[in-house]
Amino acid sequence: GMMPLLSVQFQCVDKITTIVAGLSASQSLFLSSLRDGAVAKARQAKFHHDTSDFLTLLNVFTAFVDNGESYAFCRDHYVSFPALREMRDARRHYLDLLNGMGWLEKDPGRRNVNGENEVLLHAVIAAGLSQMARVDREPGKKDKLWHRAIGKTINKYTYTNHPSTPACRTASPRDGLSFLRNFRLVLVSRSA
């Protein structure tokens, strides 16, 4: 994809390749528990980023690495050990690919100069995801969805957000509130 290449150009390689690896994981990082649901949610809440599910993935992975990539950490925080190991392996693979192509700066400090710049990280993520749409919210009105492939606001399509996403955690719509979401336009035709 485009995101790892953009991360090289904008010098935020480690965080973006980690996010890409999280997006490519075959299962969710978060585990649920019928018996300990409230405990699981409370322990997982410390990883949540207020404005980005992508940075939430990054927070989980960073905590996993900081805790020695241990199974005990995963068990205690209700996160998937196999998914995090898969994420770790995919991240290494992406870094190896960038290095093999001659794109990766040898000095980790130089390739991550902008790794703490969340605005830039969000920009790289948005540019790297080809199916993005902007959602504009106004109080008392239906959300407007703008998609670049269509080049205009489209009101006839419906979409849903998972209740745990930052977009849904907003208590009420505010004037001028906009956010980006991954959007795929799917056309369905009826057979007669």
C-alpha positions as CSV (number, residue, x, y, z in Angstrom):
1,G,0.0,0.0,0.0
2,M,0.8,3.6,-0.1
3,M,0.9,4.3,3.6
4,P,4.4,2.8,4.3
5,L,5.8,4.7,1.3
6,L,4.3,7.9,2.5
7,S,5.7,7.2,6.0
8,V,9.2,7.2,4.6
9,Q,8.7,10.6,2.8
10,F,7.1,12.2,5.9
11,Q,9.6,10.5,8.4
12,C,7.1,8.6,10.6
13,V,8.0,5.1,9.5
14,D,7.8,3.1,12.7
15,K,4.3,4.3,13.8
16,I,2.8,4.1,10.3
17,T,4.2,0.6,9.6
18,T,2.8,-0.5,13.0
19,I,-0.6,0.9,12.1
20,V,-0.5,-0.8,8.7
21,A,0.4,-4.0,10.4
22,G,-2.5,-3.6,12.8
23,L,-4.9,-3.1,9.9
24,S,-3.7,-6.2,8.2
25,A,-4.1,-8.4,11.3
26,S,-6.5,-11.3,10.6
27,Q,-8.4,-10.8,13.9
28,S,-9.3,-8.1,16.3
29,L,-6.7,-7.0,18.9
30,F,-9.4,-6.6,21.5
31,L,-11.0,-9.7,23.2
32,S,-14.4,-9.7,24.8
33,S,-15.4,-11.6,27.9
34,L,-18.9,-12.7,28.8
35,R,-17.9,-13.3,32.4
36,D,-15.7,-10.2,32.9
37,G,-17.1,-7.8,30.3
38,A,-16.9,-4.6,32.4
39,V,-13.3,-5.5,33.6
40,A,-12.2,-6.1,30.0
41,K,-13.6,-2.8,28.8
42,A,-12.0,-1.0,31.7
43,R,-8.6,-2.5,31.0
44,Q,-8.8,-1.9,27.3
45,A,-10.0,1.7,27.8
46,K,-6.5,2.8,28.7
47,F,-5.4,2.2,25.1
48,H,-8.1,4.2,23.5
49,H,-7.1,7.4,21.7
50,D,-9.7,10.1,21.8
51,T,-9.5,11.0,18.1
52,S,-8.3,7.9,16.2
53,D,-8.9,4.2,16.1
54,F,-5.6,3.9,14.2
55,L,-3.7,5.5,17.1
56,T,-5.6,3.1,19.4
57,L,-4.0,0.2,17.5
58,L,-0.7,1.9,17.9
59,N,-1.2,2.3,21.7
60,V,-2.0,-1.4,22.2
61,F,1.0,-2.5,20.2
62,T,3.3,-0.1,22.0
63,A,2.1,-1.3,25.4
64,F,2.6,-4.9,24.3
65,V,6.2,-4.2,23.3
66,D,6.9,-2.2,26.4
67,N,5.7,-5.1,28.5
68,G,8.1,-7.6,26.8
69,E,5.5,-8.9,24.3
70,S,4.2,-11.2,27.0
71,Y,1.2,-13.4,27.1
72,A,0.5,-12.3,30.7
73,F,0.1,-8.7,29.5
74,C,-2.4,-9.8,26.8
75,R,-4.3,-11.9,29.3
76,D,-4.5,-9.2,31.9
77,H,-5.6,-6.5,29.3
78,Y,-8.0,-8.7,27.3
79,V,-6.0,-8.3,24.1
80,S,-5.2,-11.0,21.6
81,F,-1.7,-12.4,21.9
82,P,-1.8,-14.1,18.4
83,A,-3.1,-10.9,16.8
84,L,-0.3,-8.9,18.4
85,R,2.3,-11.4,17.3
86,E,0.9,-11.4,13.8
87,M,1.0,-7.6,13.9
88,R,4.7,-7.7,15.1
89,D,5.6,-10.0,12.3
90,A,3.8,-8.0,9.6
91,R,5.5,-4.8,10.9
92,R,8.9,-6.5,10.6
93,H,8.0,-7.7,7.1
94,Y,7.0,-4.1,6.0
95,L,10.2,-2.7,7.4
96,D,12.2,-5.4,5.6
97,L,10.4,-4.6,2.3
98,L,11.1,-0.8,2.7
99,N,14.8,-1.6,3.5
100,G,15.1,-4.0,0.6
101,M,13.8,-1.4,-1.8
102,G,16.4,1.1,-0.5
103,W,13.8,3.4,1.0
104,L,14.5,2.9,4.7
105,E,16.8,5.4,6.4
106,K,19.4,3.5,8.4
107,D,19.2,5.8,11.4
108,P,15.9,5.1,13.2
109,G,15.9,8.6,14.7
110,R,15.9,10.2,11.2
111,R,13.2,8.0,9.8
112,N,11.0,8.9,12.7
113,V,11.5,12.6,13.1
114,N,7.8,13.2,12.8
115,G,6.6,10.2,14.7
116,E,5.1,12.2,17.5
117,N,3.2,14.6,15.2
118,E,-0.4,13.4,15.3
119,V,-1.6,15.8,12.7
120,L,1.0,14.4,10.2
121,L,0.2,10.8,11.2
122,H,-3.5,11.4,10.6
123,A,-2.6,13.0,7.2
124,V,-0.5,10.0,6.2
125,I,-3.2,7.6,7.2
126,A,-5.9,9.5,5.3
127,A,-3.7,9.8,2.2
128,G,-2.9,6.1,2.4
129,L,-6.4,4.9,2.6
130,S,-8.0,5.1,-0.8
131,Q,-11.6,4.7,0.3
132,M,-12.0,7.7,2.6
133,A,-15.1,9.9,2.9
134,R,-15.7,13.0,5.0
135,V,-18.8,13.2,7.2
136,D,-20.1,16.6,8.1
137,R,-22.5,16.9,11.0
138,E,-24.8,19.7,11.7
139,P,-27.3,19.8,14.6
140,G,-30.8,18.9,13.6
141,K,-29.7,17.7,10.1
142,K,-28.9,14.4,8.5
143,D,-25.1,13.8,8.3
144,K,-23.6,14.7,4.9
145,L,-21.2,12.3,3.3
146,W,-18.6,13.6,0.8
147,H,-16.5,11.1,-1.2
148,R,-13.6,12.2,-3.5
149,A,-14.3,9.6,-6.2
150,I,-17.8,11.1,-6.6
151,G,-16.6,14.6,-6.0
152,K,-19.8,15.8,-4.3
153,T,-21.8,15.4,-1.2
154,I,-24.0,12.3,-1.3
155,N,-27.0,12.1,0.9
156,K,-28.7,9.0,-0.3
157,Y,-26.3,6.5,1.2
158,T,-26.4,5.4,4.8
159,Y,-23.5,4.4,6.9
160,T,-22.9,3.2,10.4
161,N,-20.1,3.7,12.9
162,H,-19.2,1.1,15.5
163,P,-20.2,2.5,18.9
164,S,-16.7,2.5,20.2
165,T,-15.2,4.7,17.4
166,P,-14.2,8.2,18.3
167,A,-16.8,9.6,15.9
168,C,-19.6,8.0,18.0
169,R,-18.1,9.0,21.4
170,T,-19.0,12.6,20.6
171,A,-21.9,13.4,23.0
172,S,-23.8,15.4,20.5
173,P,-23.3,16.9,17.1
174,R,-21.6,20.3,17.1
175,D,-21.6,23.0,14.5
176,G,-18.8,22.3,12.0
177,L,-17.9,18.8,13.3
178,S,-16.4,16.8,10.5
179,F,-14.5,13.5,10.6
180,L,-13.1,11.0,8.1
181,R,-14.2,7.4,7.9
182,N,-13.3,4.5,5.7
183,F,-16.0,4.3,3.1
184,R,-16.7,1.8,0.3
185,L,-19.5,2.5,-2.1
186,V,-21.2,-0.8,-2.7
187,L,-23.9,-0.9,-5.4
188,V,-26.5,-3.6,-5.1
189,S,-29.0,-4.4,-7.9
190,R,-32.2,-6.3,-7.5
191,S,-32.9,-9.3,-9.7
192,A,-36.4,-9.4,-11.1
